[in-house]
Amino acid sequence: MTTWFITGASRGLGRELTEQALDRGDRVAATLRRPEQLDDLAWRHGDRLWRRALDVTDTEQIEQVLAAAFTELGHIDVLVSNAGLGVFGAAEDLSDEQVRGVIETNLTGSIQLARRAVPRLREQGGGVFVQLSSMGGHITFPGFAIYHATKWGVEGYFEALAKEVEPFGIRTVLVEPGRVRTSFYEAADRIPVSEPYRGGPADQPAPVVEEMVGSQSGVARSIVEAATSPEPPLRLLLNSDAYEAVTDAARGRLTAWEAQRDIAYAADAEHAPA
């Protein structure tokens, strides 16, 4: 039986992961701002569901909840850092509070969770840390800049962290889905663009969730399979739209970099002032 620790378990992918893990017969430490939102799962699965209130922007609370989970459950095999939010709107139009909220939830909260989980995973001899990223950690869309900033940050942080903690038996998985039919888009704030941006690239209609190719249950199943496999991958690119967009972007960047090879090498030389 695998024991999971999942943040953001109230809705969307976090809820789906919680349900699939419980249906497998696993134990889940589910964290969310309002634990009563999982009363139905508690009724069905009993003490295999452990619940605590957690706001990942509260570092002290992260420490307290992790300590309680490891103490009461004894061993956690997979931690899933899933809590996140988004704001649609031109970068200039977002308020300071909105910028701070997305960064503190998506990036700082993920970093602080990992920093406090790693010593406990090391002490127990290893484990798997699953970090929800996005195809938006490799590509960008106008009107979603602050979300992309956090996911590109997540990619860099966890790629470096993975190399640091692998000697302790800790594996890190960056999950990079495309557009998935979840409640994420309904929960995201939408800021009307200001006059200079009207009719421009940032002035886009809201995504139509029903038309997205990504399946919430399919993404969750892939995460469960990867996290419980003998060799979890560093990156898990999921959904056909993510595969096409990210691989196209990577090829385009490589072509652009190769065209600049001579310029790059020329910068090695000392430059004599005129």
C-alpha positions as CSV (number, residue, x, y, z in Angstrom):
1,M,0.0,0.0,0.0
2,T,1.4,3.4,-1.1
3,T,1.0,6.4,1.2
4,W,0.4,9.7,-0.5
5,F,0.6,13.4,0.6
6,I,-1.3,15.7,-1.7
7,T,-1.8,19.4,-1.6
8,G,-4.7,21.2,-3.2
9,A,-7.0,18.2,-2.9
10,S,-10.2,20.0,-2.8
11,R,-10.9,20.1,-6.6
12,G,-9.6,19.4,-10.0
13,L,-6.5,17.3,-10.4
14,G,-5.8,17.1,-6.7
15,R,-9.2,15.7,-6.0
16,E,-8.9,13.3,-8.9
17,L,-5.5,12.0,-7.6
18,T,-6.9,11.6,-4.1
19,E,-9.8,9.6,-5.4
20,Q,-7.7,7.3,-7.7
21,A,-5.2,6.6,-5.0
22,L,-7.9,5.7,-2.5
23,D,-9.6,3.5,-5.1
24,R,-6.3,1.6,-5.5
25,G,-6.4,0.8,-1.8
26,D,-3.7,3.4,-0.9
27,R,-3.6,5.8,2.0
28,V,-3.8,9.5,1.3
29,A,-2.9,12.5,3.4
30,A,-5.1,15.1,1.7
31,T,-4.4,18.8,2.4
32,L,-6.7,21.7,1.4
33,R,-8.0,24.9,2.9
34,R,-11.4,23.3,3.9
35,P,-11.0,19.6,4.8
36,E,-14.8,19.2,5.0
37,Q,-14.9,19.3,1.2
38,L,-13.7,15.7,1.4
39,D,-16.4,14.5,3.8
40,D,-17.8,12.2,1.1
41,L,-14.4,10.5,0.6
42,A,-13.9,10.1,4.3
43,W,-17.3,8.4,4.6
44,R,-16.3,5.9,1.8
45,H,-12.7,5.2,2.7
46,G,-12.5,5.7,6.4
47,D,-9.1,6.0,8.0
48,R,-7.3,5.6,4.7
49,L,-8.0,9.3,4.2
50,W,-6.1,11.6,6.5
51,R,-7.1,15.3,6.2
52,R,-5.7,18.6,7.4
53,A,-6.2,22.2,6.5
54,L,-3.3,23.7,4.7
55,D,-2.6,27.0,2.9
56,V,0.7,26.5,1.1
57,T,1.5,30.2,1.4
58,D,1.8,29.7,5.1
59,T,5.3,28.3,5.6
60,E,4.8,27.6,9.3
61,Q,1.6,25.7,8.6
62,I,3.4,23.6,5.9
63,E,6.0,22.6,8.6
64,Q,3.2,21.7,11.1
65,V,1.1,19.7,8.7
66,L,4.1,17.8,7.3
67,A,5.3,16.9,10.8
68,A,1.8,15.6,11.7
69,A,1.5,13.5,8.6
70,F,4.9,11.9,8.9
71,T,4.4,11.3,12.7
72,E,0.9,9.9,12.4
73,L,1.3,7.9,9.2
74,G,4.8,6.8,9.8
75,H,6.0,6.8,6.2
76,I,5.0,8.8,3.1
77,D,6.0,7.3,-0.2
78,V,4.8,10.1,-2.6
79,L,4.3,13.8,-2.0
80,V,2.4,15.6,-4.7
81,S,2.7,19.4,-4.8
82,N,-0.4,20.3,-6.7
83,A,-1.9,23.5,-5.1
84,G,-1.9,26.3,-7.7
85,L,-3.8,29.1,-9.2
86,G,-3.8,31.3,-12.3
87,V,-4.8,34.8,-13.4
88,F,-5.8,35.7,-16.9
89,G,-5.0,39.2,-18.0
90,A,-2.3,41.5,-19.5
91,A,0.8,41.5,-17.2
92,E,0.6,45.2,-16.7
93,D,-3.1,45.1,-15.6
94,L,-2.6,42.7,-12.7
95,S,-2.6,44.1,-9.2
96,D,0.4,43.7,-6.9
97,E,-1.8,41.5,-4.8
98,Q,-2.6,39.2,-7.7
99,V,1.1,38.9,-8.7
100,R,2.1,38.2,-5.2
101,G,-0.7,35.6,-4.7
102,V,0.2,33.6,-7.8
103,I,3.9,33.6,-7.0
104,E,3.4,32.7,-3.3
105,T,1.1,29.8,-4.2
106,N,2.6,28.3,-7.3
107,L,6.3,28.9,-6.8
108,T,7.2,29.9,-3.2
109,G,4.7,27.4,-1.7
110,S,6.1,24.6,-3.8
111,I,9.7,25.5,-2.9
112,Q,8.9,25.7,0.8
113,L,7.0,22.4,0.8
114,A,10.0,20.7,-0.9
115,R,12.5,22.3,1.4
116,R,10.6,20.9,4.4
117,A,9.8,17.5,2.9
118,V,13.3,16.6,1.8
119,P,14.8,16.1,5.3
120,R,11.9,13.9,6.2
121,L,12.2,11.9,3.0
122,R,15.9,11.5,3.5
123,E,15.4,10.4,7.1
124,Q,13.1,7.6,6.0
125,G,15.4,6.5,3.2
126,G,13.8,8.1,0.1
127,G,10.5,8.7,-1.6
128,V,9.1,10.5,-4.6
129,F,8.3,14.2,-4.8
130,V,5.8,15.0,-7.6
131,Q,5.7,18.7,-8.6
132,L,2.8,19.9,-10.8
133,S,4.3,22.0,-13.6
134,S,2.7,22.6,-17.0
135,M,3.5,22.8,-20.7
136,G,3.4,26.5,-19.6
137,G,6.8,25.9,-18.0
138,H,8.3,25.6,-21.5
139,I,6.0,27.8,-23.7
140,T,4.0,30.9,-23.2
141,F,0.6,32.4,-24.1
142,P,-0.2,36.2,-24.0
143,G,-2.4,37.1,-21.1
144,F,-0.9,34.5,-18.7
145,A,2.5,35.9,-18.0
146,I,2.6,35.6,-14.2
147,Y,1.5,31.9,-14.3
148,H,4.3,31.2,-16.8
149,A,6.8,33.0,-14.6
150,T,5.9,30.6,-11.7
151,K,6.0,27.5,-13.8
152,W,9.3,28.3,-15.5
153,G,10.7,29.0,-12.0
154,V,9.3,25.6,-10.8
155,E,11.1,23.9,-13.8
156,G,14.5,25.4,-12.9
157,Y,14.2,24.8,-9.1
158,F,13.1,21.2,-9.3
159,E,15.6,20.2,-12.0
160,A,18.4,21.5,-9.8
161,L,16.9,19.9,-6.7
162,A,16.5,16.6,-8.4
163,K,20.3,16.3,-8.8
164,E,20.9,17.3,-5.2
165,V,18.5,14.8,-3.6
166,E,18.8,11.7,-5.9
167,P,21.8,10.4,-3.8
168,F,19.3,10.1,-0.8
169,G,16.9,7.9,-2.8
170,I,14.6,10.8,-3.4
171,R,13.2,11.1,-7.0
172,T,11.6,14.2,-8.4
173,V,8.9,14.2,-11.1
174,L,7.9,17.4,-12.9
175,V,4.4,16.8,-14.3
176,E,3.8,18.9,-17.5
177,P,0.2,18.6,-18.7
178,G,-1.3,20.5,-21.5
179,R,-4.8,22.1,-21.3
180,V,-6.8,19.7,-19.1
181,R,-10.6,19.7,-18.6
182,T,-10.5,20.7,-14.9
183,S,-12.0,23.3,-12.6
184,F,-8.7,25.3,-12.7
185,Y,-9.9,27.5,-15.5
186,E,-13.2,28.3,-13.7
187,A,-11.3,29.2,-10.5
188,A,-8.8,31.5,-12.3
189,D,-9.4,35.2,-12.0
190,R,-10.0,37.1,-15.3
191,I,-8.9,40.7,-15.5
192,P,-10.4,42.7,-18.4
193,V,-7.6,44.2,-20.5
194,S,-7.0,47.9,-20.3
195,E,-7.5,50.1,-23.3
196,P,-3.9,49.9,-24.8
197,Y,-4.3,46.0,-25.0
198,R,-7.8,45.8,-26.4
199,G,-7.8,43.9,-29.6
200,G,-4.1,42.8,-29.1
201,P,-2.5,39.4,-28.3
202,A,-3.4,39.6,-24.6
203,D,-7.1,40.2,-25.3
204,Q,-8.2,36.7,-25.8
205,P,-11.5,34.9,-25.0
206,A,-11.6,32.6,-22.0
207,P,-10.5,29.1,-22.7
208,V,-13.4,26.7,-23.5
209,V,-12.8,23.8,-21.0
210,E,-15.1,21.4,-22.9
211,E,-12.9,21.7,-26.0
212,M,-9.6,20.9,-24.3
213,V,-8.0,17.6,-25.3
214,G,-6.6,16.7,-21.8
215,S,-8.6,14.4,-19.6
216,Q,-8.3,15.0,-15.8
217,S,-8.7,11.3,-15.1
218,G,-6.1,10.3,-17.7
219,V,-3.5,12.8,-16.4
220,A,-4.1,11.6,-12.8
221,R,-3.7,8.0,-13.9
222,S,-0.4,8.8,-15.6
223,I,0.9,10.5,-12.5
224,V,0.0,7.6,-10.3
225,E,1.7,5.2,-12.7
226,A,4.9,7.3,-13.0
227,A,5.1,8.0,-9.2
228,T,4.8,4.3,-8.3
229,S,7.1,3.0,-11.1
230,P,10.6,1.7,-10.3
231,E,12.2,4.5,-12.2
232,P,10.1,7.7,-12.0
233,P,11.0,10.2,-14.8
234,L,12.3,13.6,-14.1
235,R,9.8,15.1,-16.5
236,L,6.4,13.8,-17.5
237,L,5.0,15.6,-20.5
238,L,1.3,14.7,-20.8
239,N,-1.5,15.3,-23.4
240,S,-1.1,15.6,-27.1
241,D,-1.3,19.4,-27.2
242,A,1.6,19.6,-24.7
243,Y,3.7,17.2,-26.7
244,E,3.2,19.1,-29.9
245,A,3.7,22.6,-28.5
246,V,6.7,21.8,-26.3
247,T,8.6,19.8,-28.9
248,D,7.9,22.4,-31.6
249,A,9.2,25.1,-29.2
250,A,12.3,23.1,-28.4
251,R,13.1,22.6,-32.0
252,G,12.6,26.3,-32.8
253,R,14.9,27.3,-29.9
254,L,17.6,24.9,-31.0
255,T,17.4,26.2,-34.6
256,A,17.7,29.8,-33.3
257,W,20.6,29.0,-31.0
258,E,22.5,27.1,-33.7
259,A,22.2,30.1,-36.0
260,Q,24.0,32.2,-33.3
261,R,26.9,29.8,-32.7
262,D,29.5,32.1,-34.2
263,I,28.2,35.1,-32.1
264,A,28.3,33.0,-29.0
265,Y,31.9,31.8,-29.5
266,A,33.1,35.3,-30.5
267,A,32.0,36.6,-27.1
268,D,34.7,34.5,-25.5
269,A,37.4,36.8,-26.8
270,E,38.6,39.9,-25.0
271,H,37.2,43.1,-26.5
272,A,39.7,45.9,-27.1
273,P,38.3,49.4,-26.5
274,A,38.2,51.6,-29.6
